[in-house]
Amino acid sequence: MKLLVLACLVAAAAARPQGDGLQSSQTAATLADAGILRMESSQAEDGSFQYAFETADQIKQEVSGQLKQIGEEFGIIMQGSYSFVAKDENGNDVPVEVRWVADENGYRAEGDSIPQLGENGAGQRLPQLGENGAGQRLPQLGENGAGQRLPQLGENGAGQRDPNLIAASDDNIVILQ
C-alpha cells in the first residue's frame, strides 16, 4: 500500500507544470507536434489531484485521486476513465470506453468491452461447471446420459446386488458367468 501511495505521489509530482512561461509555450508546441490536443493537470494542497489528456487519434484519459485514511494508514484512491477507437473483425472503427476505480477494495473496471463474470468476449453466457456448451446438465459419474443411476460392479440392471455376477475376497475380484 505504501508503494502505491509513493508511486501515485511521484506520478502527480511529475505531472505538475514546471518551469517558466517560455518553457511552457515551447512544450505546448512539442505536445501539438506529438498529436496531443489537450493536456490538463492540477493538484490541491490536500493531496487531491486530477489530470486529463486527449490525442489526435481519439485517445482520451481522465483521472482524479485523493488521499484517504484506510484503517490506520493513508492511501490514494483514484477513479477515472479512458477511451480509444479500435477496429472490429471487419476493419470498422469501434469506440471503446472503460471506467475504473482503484481504492481499498482493489481495482475495478467496467465497460462494454470488458466481459462480465460468466460471459465470453462476445457477451454470451459461458457454460457453468457441470454443463455442456448448450447450457445443459452433464451426466455425473455413475449416471447415464439421461441422468439415471448406472448399475455398479456386482449389481444387475435394477441396481440389486447379484451374487451370480461377482464373488469377492480380500485378494481379488472374480467375475462369474
KOLMINU-910050 format. One record per atom (N, C-alpha, C): residue in three letters; y, x, z. Coordinates in steps of 0.001 Angstrom, whole numbers, padded with zeros to 6 digits, always signed. Example, Ala and Ser with C-alpha at 12.3 -4.5 7.8 and 13.67 -1.06 7.14 Angstrom:
<recs>
ALA-005690+013190+007800ALA-004500+012300+007800ALA-003300+013200+007800SER-002250+012850+007080SER-001060+013670+007140SER+000030+012900+007870
</recs>
This chain:
<recs>
MET-001179+000828+000000MET+000000+000000+000000MET+001247+000876+000000LYS+001221+001952+000785LYS+002374+002844+000836LYS+002601+003507-000521LEU+001504+003795-001233LEU+001615+004402-002547LEU+002262+003422-003529LEU+001919+002146-003439LEU+002506+001126-004292LEU+004004+001026-004033VAL+004389+001025-002774VAL+005805+000945-002419VAL+006544+002158-002970LEU+005957+003331-002797LEU+006585+004555-003283LEU+006733+004527-004801ALA+005699+004097-005503ALA+005748+004034-006961ALA+006826+003066-007427CYS+006950+001921-006759CYS+007967+000941-007139CYS+009367+001480-006881LEU+009552+002177-005775LEU+010863+002746-005478LEU+011240+003820-006481VAL+010275+004648-006880VAL+010538+005681-007886VAL+010902+005023-009214ALA+010186+003969-009601ALA+010477+003264-010859ALA+011864+002637-010808ALA+012211+002044-009672ALA+013527+001423-009543ALA+014627+002479-009592ALA+014402+003619-008956ALA+015398+004684-008971ALA+015564+005256-010383ALA+014469+005375-011107ALA+014540+005907-012466ALA+015251+004932-013407ALA+015141+003637-013133ALA+015768+002622-013977ALA+017255+002468-013700ARG+017741+002997-012591ARG+019139+002865-012201ARG+020021+003648-013177PRO+021131+003040-013634PRO+022029+003758-014541PRO+022573+005017-013878GLN+022632+006102-014624GLN+023108+007368-014084GLN+024151+007955-015025GLY+025000+008795-014499GLY+025984+009495-015327GLY+027275+008724-015468ASP+028187+009248-016321ASP+029477+008613-016527ASP+029433+007700-017746GLY+030558+007099-018069GLY+030638+006154-019169GLY+030331+006769-020517LEU+030682+008033-020737LEU+030411+008679-022021LEU+028917+008792-022268GLN+028216+009191-021228GLN+026765+009338-021367GLN+026121+007980-021625SER+026620+006916-020983SER+026056+005584-021179SER+026214+005125-022614SER+027373+005380-023247SER+027558+004962-024635SER+026670+005772-025573GLN+026460+007039-025259GLN+025560+007848-026073GLN+024132+007335-025954THR+023738+006945-024751THR+022401+006402-024531THR+022238+005094-025277ALA+023261+004246-025281ALA+023188+002961-025965ALA+022902+003153-027450ALA+023547+004143-028065ALA+023283+004406-029479ALA+021838+004835-029666THR+021335+005655-028771THR+019952+006101-028847THR+018991+004932-028646LEU+019292+004032-027714LEU+018444+002866-027486LEU+018417+001978-028723ALA+019572+001757-029324ALA+019619+000936-030537ALA+018821+001589-031655ASP+018930+002916-031761ASP+018149+003626-032774ASP+016654+003472-032523ALA+016273+003329-031266ALA+014864+003183-030899ALA+014381+001743-031019GLY+015279+000824-031392GLY+014874-000571-031563GLY+014991-001396-030302ILE+015663-000900-029277ILE+015845-001662-028039ILE+017113-002488-028184LEU+016953-003808-028211LEU+018078-004708-028402LEU+018822-004993-027098ARG+018073-005061-026016ARG+018667-005399-024717ARG+017924-004645-023636MET+018678-004094-022689MET+018076-003397-021549MET+019011-003577-020359GLU+018500-004212-019328GLU+019294-004501-018135GLU+018513-004100-016902SER+019220-003650-015891SER+018577-003382-014601SER+019625-003446-013511SER+019207-003895-012347SER+020107-003923-011188SER+019272-003762-009923GLN+019915-003224-008912GLN+019258-003028-007626GLN+020274-003358-006538ALA+019857-004166-005580ALA+020721-004550-004471ALA+020479-003625-003284GLU+021403-003667-002330GLU+021281-002802-001151GLU+020079-003167-000282ASP+019613-004415-000375ASP+018455-004815+000425ASP+017135-004356-000182GLY+017194-003644-001315GLY+015988-003124-001953GLY+015461-004006-003071SER+016005-005208-003215SER+015543-006068-004305SER+016062-005513-005631PHE+015370-005799-006694PHE+015749-005276-007999PHE+015280-006218-009080GLN+015837-006017-010257GLN+015357-006716-011447GLN+015679-005882-012671TYR+014829-006017-013664TYR+015104-005350-014931TYR+014503-006173-016062ALA+015034-005967-017229ALA+014562-006682-018409ALA+014876-005849-019640PHE+014054-006022-020659PHE+014357-005410-021946PHE+013768-006252-023058GLU+014299-006035-024254GLU+013829-006725-025447GLU+013945-005756-026608THR+012922-005726-027458THR+012923-004797-028578THR+013020-005542-029901ALA+013298-004797-030945ALA+013441-005377-032280ALA+012126-005968-032788ASP+010995-005480-032303ASP+009709-006020-032746ASP+009180-007111-031813GLN+010095-007821-031157GLN+009815-009019-030365GLN+008999-008760-029104ILE+009148-007605-028509ILE+008543-007327-027208ILE+009602-007607-026153LYS+009235-008372-025128LYS+010164-008690-024040LYS+009454-008488-022707GLN+010221-008058-021715GLN+009694-007948-020362GLN+010821-008255-019379GLU+010490-009019-018334GLU+011421-009309-017248GLU+010667-009159-015942VAL+011252-008437-014995VAL+010602-008159-013713VAL+011636-008271-012606SER+011216-008829-011486SER+012055-008791-010284SER+011152-008456-009108GLY+011731-007858-008096GLY+010951-007483-006925GLY+011830-007428-005697GLN+011187-007522-004563GLN+011910-007444-003303GLN+010992-006892-002220LEU+011620-006355-001203LEU+010914-005808-000058LEU+010441-006957+000813LYS+009205-006885+001304LYS+008667-007946+002148LYS+007809-007326+003240GLN+007938-007873+004450GLN+007080-007411+005530GLN+005734-008105+005395ILE+004689-007286+005355ILE+003321-007778+005212ILE+002546-007240+006402GLY+002311-008102+007374GLY+001703-007644+008626GLY+002693-006754+009344GLU+002276-005560+009686GLU+003154-004623+010374GLU+003853-003664+009418GLU+003484-003703+008147GLU+004060-002787+007166GLU+004951-003538+006189PHE+005746-002778+005446PHE+006585-003355+004407PHE+006013-002988+003054GLY+006175-003877+002121GLY+005727-003621+000761GLY+006674-004286-000218ILE+006536-003945-001466ILE+007355-004552-002507ILE+006497-005578-003229ILE+006986-006790-003268ILE+006309-007821-004056ILE+007102-007990-005340MET+006386-008245-006418MET+007035-008325-007726MET+006500-009514-008498GLN+007307-010011-009396GLN+006888-011064-010306GLN+007611-010843-011619GLY+007011-011341-012674GLY+007649-011141-013967GLY+006867-011744-015104SER+007276-011374-016290SER+006594-011842-017490SER+006790-010809-018584TYR+005898-010849-019544TYR+006073-010055-020750TYR+005552-010862-021929SER+006097-010584-023087SER+005661-011291-024287SER+005740-010346-025480PHE+004939-010665-026469PHE+004897-009895-027703PHE+004262-010764-028773VAL+004270-010288-029994VAL+003660-011021-031099VAL+002431-010243-031546ALA+001282-010941-031591ALA+000020-010342-032023ALA-000413-011011-033333LYS-001401-010464-033953LYS-001966-011041-035179LYS-003285-011733-034842ASP-003528-012903-035433ASP-004816-013558-035262ASP-005800-013036-036306GLU-007003-013623-036354GLU-008034-013129-037267GLU-007654-013301-038741ASN-006664-014163-039028ASN-006207-014366-040404ASN-004942-013578-040735GLY-004474-012772-039780GLY-003280-011972-040011GLY-001973-012696-039729ASN-002057-013893-039148ASN-000851-014660-038825ASN-000274-014203-037492ASP+001044-014284-037361ASP+001704-013939-036097ASP+001400-014991-035044VAL+001039-014518-033852VAL+000760-015404-032719VAL+001555-014892-031520PRO+002466-015720-030981PRO+003210-015273-029792PRO+002295-015257-028563VAL+002414-014206-027762VAL+001624-014062-026536VAL+002598-013904-025382GLU+002424-014704-024326GLU+003258-014574-023136GLU+002364-014551-021904VAL+002648-013625-021003VAL+001901-013503-019753VAL+002898-013521-018606ARG+002650-014389-017626ARG+003438-014439-016392ARG+002569-013881-015284TRP+003160-013113-014373TRP+002352-012444-013360TRP+003090-012357-012025VAL+002303-012147-010982VAL+002803-011942-009626VAL+001963-010827-009016ALA+002604-009920-008299ALA+001904-008870-007543ALA+002465-008918-006126ASP+001628-009329-005192ASP+002080-009458-003810ASP+000927-009148-002860GLU+001031-009607-001616GLU-000005-009308-000626GLU-001352-009920-000977ASN-001382-010839-001929ASN-002632-011454-002374ASN-003198-010788-003622GLY-002579-009695-004064GLY-003072-008968-005234GLY-002280-009293-006482TYR-002806-008874-007615TYR-002171-009093-008918TYR-002808-010313-009556ARG-001973-011239-010011ARG-002464-012446-010661ARG-001634-012673-011925ALA-002315-012835-013035ALA-001641-013073-014313ALA-002152-014377-014895GLU-001273-015062-015603GLU-001686-016280-016287GLU-000954-016381-017613GLY-001600-017032-018551GLY-001039-017233-019879GLY-002122-017776-020783ASP-001713-018370-021881ASP-002688-018952-022810ASP-003637-017915-023381SER-003232-016661-023421SER-004072-015606-023999SER-005092-015046-023017ILE-005009-015447-021734ILE-005921-014920-020720ILE-007000-015964-020443PRO-008269-015628-020707PRO-009336-016588-020427PRO-009380-016926-018933GLN-009641-018179-018627GLN-009791-018605-017248GLN-011229-018358-016816LEU-011451-018322-015526LEU-012786-018122-014997LEU-013709-019202-015555GLY-014818-018802-016153GLY-015766-019747-016723GLY-015495-020081-018182GLU-014545-019359-018824GLU-014249-019583-020237GLU-014409-018281-021010ASN-014697-018404-022299ASN-014690-017217-023142ASN-013284-017028-023717GLY-013091-016073-024585GLY-011770-015791-025131GLY-011192-016917-025969ALA-012026-017842-026447ALA-011544-018963-027260ALA-011303-020200-026407GLY-011377-020068-025083GLY-011135-021209-024193GLY-012328-022140-024061GLN-013492-021712-024546GLN-014694-022541-024445GLN-015430-022243-023136ARG-016066-023283-022580ARG-016793-023140-021322ARG-017981-022194-021504LEU-018156-021261-020558LEU-019304-020356-020576LEU-020471-021003-019851PRO-021710-020737-020298PRO-022857-021257-019554PRO-022893-020662-018148GLN-023287-021460-017204GLN-023413-021014-015826GLN-024822-020475-015605LEU-025022-019808-014488LEU-026338-019292-014143LEU-027333-020449-014134GLY-028447-020310-014859GLY-029463-021356-014925GLY-029244-022334-016066GLU-028261-022040-016974GLU-028010-022902-018129GLU-028189-022096-019408ASN-028530-022802-020487ASN-028569-022147-021785ASN-027193-022229-022432GLY-027057-021773-023676GLY-025761-021761-024347GLY-025171-023138-024577ALA-026006-024187-024550ALA-025516-025558-024744ALA-025196-026230-023414GLY-025279-025488-022312GLY-024975-026061-021003GLY-026122-026859-020399GLN-027329-026742-020988GLN-028492-027463-020472GLN-029225-026604-019443ARG-029836-027260-018466ARG-030551-026569-017393ARG-031755-025818-017962LEU-031934-024564-017544LEU-033091-023774-017949LEU-034237-024031-016983PRO-035492-023997-017493PRO-036626-024150-016570PRO-036662-022998-015567GLN-037033-023294-014359GLN-037147-022279-013321GLN-038567-021722-013321LEU-038759-020617-012631LEU-040081-020023-012518LEU-041047-021056-011950GLY-042181-021281-012616GLY-043182-022254-012170GLY-042946-023642-012730GLU-041999-023785-013694GLU-041746-025078-014325GLU-041978-024953-015828ASN-042323-026083-016461ASN-042407-026082-017917ASN-041043-026426-018490GLY-040936-026560-019802GLY-039649-026836-020442GLY-039032-028153-020042ALA-039835-029088-019535ALA-039317-030393-019113ALA-038939-030390-017633GLY-039035-029231-016972GLY-038685-029152-015553GLY-039800-029604-014620GLN-041017-029781-015177GLN-042149-030199-014354GLN-042870-028976-013801ARG-043437-029132-012606ARG-044140-028038-011940ARG-045394-027662-012733LEU-045606-026351-012921LEU-046797-025856-013591LEU-047901-025635-012566PRO-049189-025837-012971PRO-050279-025542-012046PRO-050292-024052-011689GLN-050608-023751-010472GLN-050684-022371-010017GLN-052119-021879-010182LEU-052321-020591-010012LEU-053644-019995-010124LEU-054595-020689-009154GLY-055702-021211-009661GLY-056693-021889-008834GLY-056462-023383-008717GLU-055460-023906-009441GLU-055213-025346-009413GLU-055561-025938-010766ASN-055936-027219-010752ASN-056182-027904-012010ASN-054858-028474-012527GLY-054881-029200-013640GLY-053664-029747-014239GLY-052932-030722-013351ALA-053613-031289-012348ALA-052972-032241-011443ALA-052375-031530-010232GLY-052462-030207-010205GLY-051902-029458-009095GLY-052807-029408-007874GLN-054082-029807-008027GLN-055032-029783-006914GLN-055852-028499-006988ARG-056175-027961-005797ARG-056982-026745-005749ARG-058379-027071-006250ASP-058855-026265-007179ASP-060166-026489-007772ASP-061035-025271-007484PRO-062009-025409-006589PRO-062859-024264-006229PRO-063706-023764-007392ASN-063871-024555-008454ASN-064649-024113-009602ASN-063862-023151-010495LEU-062539-023100-010315LEU-061718-022245-011167LEU-061552-020830-010635ILE-061595-020662-009317ILE-061296-019344-008765ILE-062041-019131-007458ALA-062455-017926-007251ALA-063037-017523-005975ALA-062326-016242-005572ALA-061862-016170-004354ALA-061086-015001-003934ALA-061717-014348-002737SER-061585-013039-002655SER-061986-012286-001478SER-060844-011366-001123ASP-061030-010539-000119ASP-059975-009610+000271ASP-059708-008575-000814ASP-060698-008235-001629ASP-060572-007148-002583ASP-060187-007591-003992ASN-060621-008783-004397ASN-060398-009150-005787ASN-060369-010648-005962ILE-059997-011027-007190ILE-059991-012438-007594ILE-060973-012543-008747VAL-061840-013522-008687VAL-062847-013722-009723VAL-062616-015103-010331ILE-062475-015139-011657ILE-062344-016405-012359ILE-063741-016903-012660LEU-064029-018136-012255LEU-065338-018737-012503LEU-065265-019646-013710GLN-066327-019706-014483GLN-066370-020571-015669GLN-067226-021756-015427
</recs>
